[in-house]
């Protein structure tokens, strides 16, 4: 009985961890944007989420990224690849937080490279790791896999759209629309949704 209780508590803690990661991913753009509005007394968002580092919102930006990084570092899945992916995602998240896009050319290079690598790793989680299962998948598991794949594809499309926006949009339109901020937000929300589902907040198996 004690062994069963310990295993049950471990499962609950892992589900809670995944839910927390989901909440943080969804909350990051909201927190920095709302705080940014309060600081600059304006109704416009910054060009990107990373640009909030230049405001007092850097505290929330860095703090949330560090927390996400720590949770990703502690993540354990079915196989070694899950642990490795979590460790890489942790390192990329820390690099995004520690090397601002407003710093030196070297810092900006590290920041943008780490940001791209982080989003790609998060997409990898959704597309290839979360879709694994022990034994035959249940109907709910197949539904969850559909959500995971949709989230992974959404993250990849957002990354591609960010790159495309720099080449397709004119400077005036780019500055007016701030597409990078909105696309980063959508990618983070897709990431957050996939972790909500992984934490069995929604689409939980019916026993």
N, C-alpha and C positions, 0 to 999 in steps of 0.2 A: 504493500500500500504506500509506504514512504517513497519507494522508487517511482511509482506511478505519479505521486504528487509532485516529486521533483521534476519529472519529465514534463508534466502538465505546466508547472510554473515556468520552465524553460521555454516551452512553446508560447505561452502567454507573453513572456518578456520579449521574445523575438517578434511576435506580431505587433506588440506595442512599439518596438524600435522601428519597424517598417512604417507604422502609422505616423510616428514622429518625423521620420525622414520625409514622408509625403506632405505633412503639414508645413514643414520648413521650406520645401521646394515651392509650394504654392504661395506661402506667405512672403518670401523674399522680395519679389517685385512690388507687392502691395505695400509692405512696410516701408521700403525705401522711397516709394513714390509718394505715399501719404505724408511721411516725415519730410520729404523734400518740398512738398507743397507748403507745409507749415513753416519751413525755414526761409524759403525764398518768396513767399506770399504771391505765388503765381499759379496758374492753372495748367502749366505745360510740364510734360515729363522731360527728363534729361534724354540726350540722344541714345544712351544705352544704360543698362543696369549698372555697368561698371563705372559710369560717369558719376554715380552717386558717391563714389569714394572721395571725390573732391569736396563734398559737403560734410556736415556733421554726421550725415547718415552713414559715413564709413564705419561707425561703431556697429550699426545693425548689419551692414554688408559683410564686414569681416567676421563678426560674431556668428551670424547664421551660417556662413560658409565653413567656419571652423567646426561648428556643431555638426553640420552635415558630413564634413570630412571625418570626424571622429566616429559617427554612426556607421559610415561606409567602411571604415577600417575594422570595426567590430563585426561586420556582416559575415555570416557563414551560410553557405548554401549546401547543395548536394555534393559538389566535387571541389577539387583544388582550384579549378578555374574561377569559381565563384569568389573564393578568398583573394585570389590574385587580382581579379577585376575590382574588387572592393578596395584593395590596397592602392591600386593605380588611381582609382577615382578619388581616393583620399588625398593622394599626392597632388593630383591635378587641382582639386578644390583648394588646397592650401596654397598652391602656386598662384592661383587666380586672386586669392585674398592678400597674399604677401607682396605681389609684384603689380602695382597699380598701372592702369592704362595711361595715367598722367605722369608717369615717371620718366626715367631715362630711356633712350631707344632700346637698350638691352632689356630693361624692365618691361617695356611695352611688348617686345617680341615674346618674352616669356609669358606674359599675361595672355596675349591672344592665342598663342600656341596651346597653352594649358586650358584655356576656355574651350577651344575646339575639341581638344582631346577629352575633356570632361564630358561634353555633350555626346561625343561619339561613344564613350564608355557607358554613359547612361542609356543610350539607345541600345547598346549591346546587352545590357541587363534586361531590358524589356523584350528584345527580339529573341534572344538565345538562352538566357539563364532562367528568367521567370517562367518560360514556357515548358520547362522540364517537369516531369512528374514521376512519382514512384508507382509503377504499375499502370494499369489502364486508367486513362483520365475519365473523370466523371463529367456529366453534362455541364455542371457549374465550372469545372476546370477548363473545359473547352471554351466556355464563354469568357472566362478570365484570360485565356490565351488570346482570344480575339482582341480583347482590350489591350493586352500587353503589346501585341503586334501593331495595333493602331497607334499606340503611344510611341513606340519605337520609330515607326515610319514618320509620325508627326515631328519628332525631334530632328530626324534627318532632313525632312523637307524644310524645317525652319532654318537649319544651318545652311542649306543650299540657297534658300531665299535671301538670307542675310548677305551671302557672297554676291548673289545676283543683284541685290538692291544697290550695291556700291557701283556696279557697272551700268545698270539700266537707268536708274533714276538720275535726274538732273540735280545739281547741288541744291537748288531752291526747293524742289519737291522733297528731296532727302531731308533737308533741315526742317521742313514744315511737318512732315509725317512721322519722323523719328521711327522708321521701320525696324531698326535694330532692337530698340527697347521692346516693341510689341512682339516681335518674333522670338526674342529671348524669353519673354514672359510666357508665350504659348508653349515654348519648349520646356520651360520649368514646370508649367502646369501639367503637361503631358507626363513628365517625369514624376510629379507628385501624384497624379492619378494612378499610375502604374504601381507605385508603392502603397497607396491606399488599398488597392485591390490585393496586392501581395500580403498586406497585413490583415486581410479578410474583413476590412471595414465594410465592403460591399461584395456581393456575389460569393458569399461564404457557402461551402458545401452544406447540404441539408442531410443530417444524419437521422 
